Amino acid sequence: MFITFEGPDGSGKSTIIKKLYEELVKEGYDILLTREPGGTPISEKIRDIILDNNNTNLDYRTEALLYAASRRQHLVEKIWPALKRGEIVLCDRYLDSSLAYQGGARKLGIKNILDINLFATEKTYPDLTIFFDVSPEVGLSRLSHDKKRIADRLDNETSNFHDSVYKTFLEVCDMYPERIIKIDASKSIDEVYNEAYTIIKKKLDELH
Ligand code: TYD
């Protein structure tokens, strides 16, 4: 079972995923918790290039290809082996982020980005994707209140960029209604957590 979590910056998804992971491990499931871009030493190096604030001249297509390259390496080294071992993989961001950020906000086109990602992933789609639905205003104001967080190259984009990310995410949700479930992430952490937990348990129960 391959489960991914998507949403705009500041949707609270990383906090919730960690809680979900801890609960499911406690219940005895074998779980791999991982994230993109990154997840393996090679992919983390690619992540550093992508998110480095000094790389102001990184071309948008190069950026899209780097995300896809990092994703492939992550699949080969971590995700596919874990799925083969029968584990549940929880991944913080995956190809829908590329569709929203590079396809939509960078204006490279959803179709173009889907094509390079189908090549990179050999058409590995998640079994389930939870989309944390929160407007860019709420998301970005949460980030600005998080004093520990250092803004990366993408956090520092304009509000038009973040509006476009959000709008494209909603389009992507409509493209894959069977796979992607939206939850209202403007609610409290406990409420969002409970909703995400119920959705995942239902999916796991369907399998057994
Ligand atoms: P990260 O700090 O992991 O963000 P978050 O905690 O919000 O998940 O940084 C990842 C950034 O990279 C984030 O702004 C989204 C962006 N991104 C893309 O633009 N394309 C992609 O394919 C992925 C996976 C992430």
Residues whose N, C-alpha, C, O or C-beta is under 5 A from the ligand:
A	BS01	TYD	D9 G10 E36 P37 Y67 R93 Y94 S97 S98 Y101 L154 D155
